Amino acid sequence: MTAVSYALMVAIAVLLLSAALIVLQGGIKSAFRGGGTCVAQPSSAGCVPDPGSGGGGGPPGSTSPSSSTTTTTTTLP
């Protein structure tokens, strides 16, 4: 391949990346804005997961550890 071919490939890649950023600009902006709001006010709606929703705590399908109690009795002769 020649230098012209490489330059053309780079130009196409840059064009595709630029187009993707333009198309996704609104979603990216709202994601960063929402993240900034959660950093500034962590207790605001949507930032702290609801304890009853099962969110967080590990990968999907994992179970949270549960507490258990053990009772031991000793009898003397």
C-alpha positions in Angstrom: 0.0 0.0 0.0 1.1 3.5 -0.7 1.1 6.5 1.5 -1.9 7.9 -0.3 -3.9 4.7 0.6 -2.9 5.1 4.3 -3.8 8.8 4.3 -7.2 7.9 2.7 -7.9 5.2 5.3 -7.0 7.6 8.2 -9.2 10.3 6.7 -12.2 7.9 6.4 -11.6 6.8 10.1 -11.5 10.4 11.3 -14.7 11.2 9.3 -16.5 8.2 10.8 -15.4 9.1 14.3 -16.5 12.7 13.8 -19.9 11.7 12.5 -20.4 9.3 15.4 -19.6 12.0 18.0 -21.9 14.4 16.3 -24.8 11.9 16.3 -24.1 10.8 19.9 -23.4 14.3 21.3 -26.8 14.7 23.1 -26.5 11.3 24.9 -23.0 11.9 25.9 -23.8 15.4 27.2 -26.8 14.2 29.3 -24.7 11.3 30.7 -22.0 13.7 31.9 -24.5 16.2 33.2 -26.4 13.6 35.1 -23.1 12.3 36.6 -22.1 15.8 37.6 -25.5 16.2 39.4 -25.0 13.0 41.3 -21.5 14.1 42.4 -22.8 17.5 43.6 -25.9 16.1 45.3 -25.6 12.3 45.9 -29.0 12.1 47.5 -30.9 13.5 44.6 -33.4 11.3 42.7 -31.8 8.6 40.6 -28.4 8.8 42.1 -28.8 6.5 45.1 -30.1 3.0 44.3 -33.3 2.0 46.1 -32.5 -0.7 48.7 -35.5 -2.7 47.7 -34.7 -2.7 44.0 -31.8 -5.2 44.3 -29.4 -2.9 42.5 -25.7 -3.0 43.2 -23.9 -5.4 45.4 -22.2 -7.4 42.7 -22.5 -9.0 39.3 -25.9 -10.2 38.0 -26.9 -13.5 39.5 -24.8 -13.1 42.6 -26.4 -13.4 46.0 -25.7 -11.2 49.0 -24.3 -12.8 52.1 -26.8 -13.4 54.8 -26.2 -13.4 58.5 -26.7 -16.5 60.6 -26.6 -17.3 64.3 -25.2 -20.3 66.0 -26.1 -21.4 69.5 -23.8 -23.7 71.4 -24.7 -25.3 74.7 -22.3 -27.1 77.0 -23.5 -29.5 79.7 -21.3 -30.4 82.6 -21.4 -33.8 84.3 
